[in-house]
Amino acid sequence: MSGRTFTLAELAARLEGELEGDSQLEVEGVDAIALAGEHQIAVVLDAAHAAAARASAAAAFVAAPGLVLDRRPVVRVAVPRVALIELLELFHPQPPRQAGIEPGAFVDASARLDPGVWVAGGARIEAEVQLSAGVDVHAHAVIGRGSTIGPECVIHPHVVLYPGTRLGARVEIHAGTVVGRPGFGYHRDAGGRQRRVPQVGWVEIEDDVEIGTHCAIDRATFGATRIRRGTKIDNLVQVGHNSDVGEDCCIVAQVGISGSVEIGARSLLSGQVGVADHAVLDADTRVGAQSGVVGHLAGGEWIGYPALPAPRARRVYGLLARLPELFREVRQLRAECAELRTRLAATVGRGGMEPPPGDRGPVG
């Protein structure tokens, strides 16, 4: 339980919904339909969950208008999934923020920390770093020289921001992620040895971006590797140097983005997508799991390796499952055609029929 109690009337007002049932019934929390207890409310996301709701022990429900449930109280809302977010935030508010520098933290004398910053023990803030108001830096995070962190950012434990990293406002970076490591750029000399290409750019992450655990975002050779406003990145994602990820994109776990890639706004890359260097994805491009992206993708849905427009890919992969059967049919047809050619040649040789014009042989 969350320790907070609300009447259904209060919840209906918060959710801007219409209440059907006892307005003074009190609920102590929100949970999944199958887990909710007799003092909790559950959200029925769509008609597919209606049967489960009727078997639930929940005291009340939140559901869309017209969805038939049983006689328990219901708060009717236009978009149940948004209501679920609001209920979770209501029953599980964030704990109060701390401020100040804990013992054991290292803060260079040249760093500038605005009021309200919190730096946990074991964190390291290097020279010429700027931390804006409301920034949280958790234990054992490292903020490299000359980095700038906008207001209300949260840097979780063991995050490393290499020198010169730039964060906008309300950026959250989860444990173990590394931002600003030199890009993976090498050139073989005349002797075949690999020489590193100096990476003298930086990483710039705009407002309201969230980055999961154990991600790697490489600094640019020149200029910036950019993650633009509102983009959400899951765990275990690689973003190569000089790439530009547009606004409000969603990058799911284990995606690998090579260098100098451009990804348009609102694009979705599902799990384990691989993107080759210099690829360009237009705005509103959706790439299915384990797809391979090479070159340019127009907006819309793409799947497969290499990625194809989804309707075509579904036809292709539908045929792939039938390849053994199709191969047997082709082999049989070839054998039948060979037999027919043999019979035709034998008939022509006995003078039984004229050969086709193309088979008359040389003239004269």
Phi and psi in degrees as a GROMACS rama.xvg file:
@    title "Ramachandran Plot"
@    xaxis  label "Phi"
@    yaxis  label "Psi"
@TYPE xy
-85.2103  -15.9332  SER-2
86.1321  1.51121  GLY-3
-112.676  143.179  ARG-4
-128.254  136.251  THR-5
-137.032  147.674  PHE-6
-80.1372  161.032  THR-7
-63.8685  -31.2644  LEU-8
-62.7824  -42.9119  ALA-9
-64.65  -42.0973  GLU-10
-66.0342  -41.3822  LEU-11
-60.9221  -39.0785  ALA-12
-66.4226  -43.3879  ALA-13
-61.9229  -38.7526  ARG-14
-89.2071  -3.53432  LEU-15
55.3402  44.7529  GLU-16
-113.21  174.626  GLY-17
-104.305  124.547  GLU-18
-91.4475  132.604  LEU-19
-117.742  106.815  GLU-20
128.1  -166.663  GLY-21
-64.7941  111.593  ASP-22
-70.8612  -23.5174  SER-23
-96.8113  2.4072  GLN-24
-63.1371  129.937  LEU-25
-98.417  138.421  GLU-26
-123.871  147.269  VAL-27
-108.674  3.04649  GLU-28
172.155  175.843  GLY-29
-124.403  142.032  VAL-30
-150.702  173.311  ASP-31
-62.8714  155.342  ALA-32
-54.5651  -45.5811  ILE-33
-73.878  -19.282  ALA-34
-105.061  -16.7202  LEU-35
-62.7599  138.06  ALA-36
-95.3271  -175.787  GLY-37
-72.7278  -7.85371  GLU-38
-114.846  18.9641  HIS-39
-122.611  163.792  GLN-40
-110.34  148.386  ILE-41
-129.229  151.412  ALA-42
-104.212  125.699  VAL-43
-96.2228  104.889  VAL-44
-70.0383  -34.5046  LEU-45
-161.763  -179.883  ASP-46
-63.5275  -25.2581  ALA-47
-64.4576  -19.2306  ALA-48
-101.143  4.02843  HIS-49
-64.3112  -41.5734  ALA-50
-63.3945  -41.3194  ALA-51
-63.9145  -35.7907  ALA-52
-63.9016  -39.8161  ALA-53
-65.8901  -23.5534  ARG-54
-93.951  -2.54137  ALA-55
-78.0169  155.96  SER-56
-91.3485  3.78721  ALA-57
-58.0094  149.298  ALA-58
-75.8064  -30.087  ALA-59
-158.374  170.46  ALA-60
-132.351  160.697  PHE-61
-115.583  131.05  VAL-62
-154.516  165.217  ALA-63
-73.5423  156.071  ALA-64
-59.3564  140.276  PRO-65
87.4387  -12.7327  GLY-66
-74.6332  121.986  LEU-67
-82.6123  120.609  VAL-68
-120.612  -152.311  LEU-69
-98.5272  -157.052  ASP-70
-87.2496  4.99792  ARG-71
-70.3295  157.424  ARG-72
-60.1799  145.495  PRO-73
-137.176  134.974  VAL-74
-99.2299  117.082  VAL-75
-89.4022  125.552  ARG-76
-132.889  157.971  VAL-77
-71.0948  -40.5988  ALA-78
-128.91  95.3254  VAL-79
-57.8942  -33.7741  PRO-80
-65.7403  -37.8169  ARG-81
-66.241  -39.2469  VAL-82
-61.7418  -37.541  ALA-83
-61.2679  -43.7781  LEU-84
-59.5535  -44.9547  ILE-85
-65.7921  -38.438  GLU-86
-66.2264  -41.8201  LEU-87
-62.3727  -41.2843  LEU-88
-66.2832  -35.1031  GLU-89
-70.4575  -46.0563  LEU-90
-83.6316  -17.7504  PHE-91
-130.547  67.0636  HIS-92
-67.3435  155.242  PRO-93
-65.8575  142.975  GLN-94
-64.4583  156.435  PRO-95
-58.2561  140.432  PRO-96
-71.3333  153.821  ARG-97
-102.364  167.808  GLN-98
-146.442  154.704  ALA-99
110.895  178.707  GLY-100
-113.587  118.047  ILE-101
-75.9607  155.763  GLU-102
-57.9883  140.853  PRO-103
93.9929  -9.91508  GLY-104
-82.2104  147.862  ALA-105
-109.429  123.325  PHE-106
-128.024  115.866  VAL-107
-62.1611  146.697  ASP-108
-62.4717  -25.0247  ALA-109
-87.7933  -5.96587  SER-110
-71.8452  146.867  ALA-111
-113.736  118.362  ARG-112
-115.169  120.166  LEU-113
-74.5341  164.051  ASP-114
-58.3202  145.07  PRO-115
88.6145  1.50466  GLY-116
-74.8614  142.995  VAL-117
-121.521  128.697  TRP-118
-124.252  116.923  VAL-119
-77.6637  160.467  ALA-120
-58.7746  137.233  GLY-121
90.8941  -12.9078  GLY-122
-75.5589  157.545  ALA-123
-131.372  122.581  ARG-124
-114.246  112.348  ILE-125
-88.02  -176.531  GLU-126
-61.7376  142.306  ALA-127
63.5438  19.2007  GLU-128
-75.9947  145.357  VAL-129
-120.314  119.907  GLN-130
-113.35  120.432  LEU-131
-80.9665  173.196  SER-132
-59.4396  139.11  ALA-133
81.5822  8.9406  GLY-134
-77.2363  137.349  VAL-135
-111.941  125.832  ASP-136
-118.599  112.497  VAL-137
-83.5332  176.33  HIS-138
-58.1988  136.006  ALA-139
66.5118  15.1145  HIS-140
-77.8287  151.042  ALA-141
-125.796  124.248  VAL-142
-109.165  110.49  ILE-143
-72.7948  161.893  GLY-144
-48.8896  133.192  ARG-145
73.4849  8.51736  GLY-146
-74.7453  150.855  SER-147
-124.55  129.104  THR-148
-120.353  121.599  ILE-149
-73.9702  175.62  GLY-150
-63.4375  143.758  PRO-151
63.4535  26.3216  GLU-152
-78.4719  152.941  CYS-153
-124.668  120.473  VAL-154
-111.89  108.842  ILE-155
-80.5166  173.394  HIS-156
-57.0105  142.47  PRO-157
65.2785  17.4654  HIS-158
-76.2828  141.735  VAL-159
-121.956  119.888  VAL-160
-106.117  111.595  LEU-161
-66.2309  163.556  TYR-162
-52.3394  140.762  PRO-163
82.2916  5.85194  GLY-164
-68.3753  142.234  THR-165
-124.633  122.411  ARG-166
-116.897  138.759  LEU-167
-80.038  -150.566  GLY-168
-90.9574  146.207  ALA-169
58.3788  34.9476  ARG-170
-84.439  136.313  VAL-171
-122.982  125.679  GLU-172
-122.92  123.274  ILE-173
-88.7567  170.169  HIS-174
-55.538  137.313  ALA-175
84.5607  -1.71186  GLY-176
-78.1616  146.092  THR-177
-120.792  123.471  VAL-178
-119.431  127.053  VAL-179
96.8501  9.37324  GLY-180
-60.7749  144.657  ARG-181
-54.1259  137.449  PRO-182
-60.6992  156.382  GLY-183
-84.2725  80.7669  PHE-184
-126.765  119.68  GLY-185
-137.4  155.315  TYR-186
-137.955  132.493  HIS-187
-80.3213  130.705  ARG-188
-83.7333  -175.032  ASP-189
-60.7816  -26.3008  ALA-190
-88.661  3.42899  GLY-191
84.3977  4.01751  GLY-192
-85.889  146.094  ARG-193
-87.9211  124.807  GLN-194
-109.024  133.091  ARG-195
-69.4277  134.793  ARG-196
-85.3312  117.943  VAL-197
-56.0516  132.883  PRO-198
-104.052  99.6389  GLN-199
-105.245  9.06481  VAL-200
-88.1281  -150.826  GLY-201
-152.881  178.397  TRP-202
-113.303  134.598  VAL-203
-124.416  121.96  GLU-204
-117.191  121.035  ILE-205
-83.846  -177.062  GLU-206
-59.7142  147.465  ASP-207
61.1585  30.1534  ASP-208
-91.7155  140.972  VAL-209
-122.909  133.233  GLU-210
-124.059  129.575  ILE-211
-75.1047  -166.205  GLY-212
-81.9138  147.95  THR-213
54.2358  44.6394  HIS-214
-97.1405  162.797  CYS-215
-135.613  121.789  ALA-216
-124.625  114.38  ILE-217
-88.6173  144.81  ASP-218
-70.2267  158.033  ARG-219
-81.6691  158.296  ALA-220
-65.5763  -54.1189  THR-221
-128.387  151.967  PHE-222
68.8803  -141.361  GLY-223
-128.512  143.684  ALA-224
-84.3273  128.122  THR-225
-122.803  136.904  ARG-226
-116.896  114.305  ILE-227
-89.7751  169.95  ARG-228
-48.8508  133.719  ARG-229
79.5376  -0.355022  GLY-230
-73.439  144.6  THR-231
-119.551  127.173  LYS-232
-119.627  127.723  ILE-233
-78.2949  -171.87  ASP-234
-72.0987  155.358  ASN-235
58.1512  50.3132  LEU-236
-116.25  138.185  VAL-237
-110.733  129.48  GLN-238
-120.623  117.559  VAL-239
-77.6299  168.467  GLY-240
-63.7964  144.535  HIS-241
65.6298  11.6053  ASN-242
-77.3068  157.87  SER-243
-133.798  108.66  ASP-244
-99.6259  121.957  VAL-245
-72.0918  -178.312  GLY-246
-69.1054  143.748  GLU-247
57.1718  30.8657  ASP-248
-80.3774  161.518  CYS-249
-128.359  116.79  CYS-250
-115.399  112.625  ILE-251
-89.8772  168.508  VAL-252
-51.7438  142.809  ALA-253
66.0884  21.5102  GLN-254
-75.0184  138.165  VAL-255
-117.087  116.691  GLY-256
-111.048  118.896  ILE-257
-75.1896  -174.281  SER-258
-75.5101  152.34  GLY-259
57.3717  35.9502  SER-260
-91.6443  142.179  VAL-261
-115.67  123.153  GLU-262
-119.161  121.374  ILE-263
-72.5912  164.273  GLY-264
-58.2932  145.456  ALA-265
64.8772  17.8942  ARG-266
-78.5621  154.409  SER-267
-124.646  124.023  LEU-268
-114.298  112.873  LEU-269
-76.2222  177.187  SER-270
-56.6588  136.768  GLY-271
65.2774  24.6838  GLN-272
-72.3014  138.995  VAL-273
-113.608  132.162  GLY-274
-119.994  120.465  VAL-275
-72.4671  159.022  ALA-276
-61.6469  145.695  ASP-277
67.2346  9.9507  HIS-278
-67.7059  152.223  ALA-279
-127.894  124.396  VAL-280
-114.02  123.063  LEU-281
-68.1277  167.901  ASP-282
-57.479  147.979  ALA-283
62.4453  35.6592  ASP-284
-91.9917  133.994  THR-285
-119.624  123.169  ARG-286
-116.817  125.032  VAL-287
-71.5869  162.592  GLY-288
-57.1057  140.729  ALA-289
63.1817  21.1333  GLN-290
-81.7106  157.736  SER-291
-115.998  125.45  GLY-292
-107.053  122.586  VAL-293
-131.787  129.078  VAL-294
81.9036  -135.272  GLY-295
-113.035  130.64  HIS-296
-115.349  124.496  LEU-297
-72.5384  165.011  ALA-298
-58.4402  162.081  GLY-299
113.101  -169.498  GLY-300
-98.8733  131.496  GLU-301
-130.182  141.5  TRP-302
-144.65  160.018  ILE-303
98.7283  177.285  GLY-304
-133.556  110.94  TYR-305
-68.5955  158.094  PRO-306
-63.1647  133.417  ALA-307
-123.349  157.406  LEU-308
-53.2049  136.346  PRO-309
-54.1045  -44.7886  ALA-310
-60.1417  -42.472  PRO-311
-67.6719  -41.8627  ARG-312
-61.6581  -37.7704  ALA-313
-65.4591  -36.3615  ARG-314
-67.2984  -43.0053  ARG-315
-61.4903  -48.5224  VAL-316
-73.6171  -24.9313  TYR-317
-64.8449  -38.0065  GLY-318
-72.5616  -31.8916  LEU-319
-56.6297  -40.0383  LEU-320
-64.1887  -22.4673  ALA-321
-100.055  5.93816  ARG-322
-55.9894  -45.7689  LEU-323
-58.4303  -44.432  PRO-324
-63.8539  -44.0148  GLU-325
-64.6097  -37.0403  LEU-326
-64.2029  -42.0406  PHE-327
-62.5283  -40.8137  ARG-328
-64.4181  -42.652  GLU-329
-63.835  -43.1935  VAL-330
-60.9492  -41.555  ARG-331
-65.3308  -42.0999  GLN-332
-64.1058  -37.4462  LEU-333
-62.7456  -43.763  ARG-334
-62.5649  -42.6216  ALA-335
-65.4356  -39.7274  GLU-336
-64.9297  -39.3313  CYS-337
-63.9532  -41.0585  ALA-338
-64.8179  -40.2958  GLU-339
-64.7498  -38.7107  LEU-340
-64.7342  -39.5706  ARG-341
-63.3149  -45.2959  THR-342
-63.2591  -41.2069  ARG-343
-63.6476  -42.3582  LEU-344
-64.1814  -39.5532  ALA-345
-65.2237  -41.4279  ALA-346
-63.7108  -43.0842  THR-347
-65.0916  -38.7705  VAL-348
-64.9693  -28.3407  GLY-349
-86.5277  0.717662  ARG-350
78.6729  17.5219  GLY-351
-77.5502  -18.5924  GLY-352
-163.273  157.297  MET-353
-75.4958  140.838  GLU-354
-70.1564  158.08  PRO-355
-58.8948  153.547  PRO-356
-51.4441  -37.0518  PRO-357
-74.8988  -10.8639  GLY-358
-109.69  17.5961  ASP-359
-78.4721  -7.84031  ARG-360
81.4529  -177.337  GLY-361
-68.2058  145.054  PRO-362
-85.1309  140.364  VAL-363
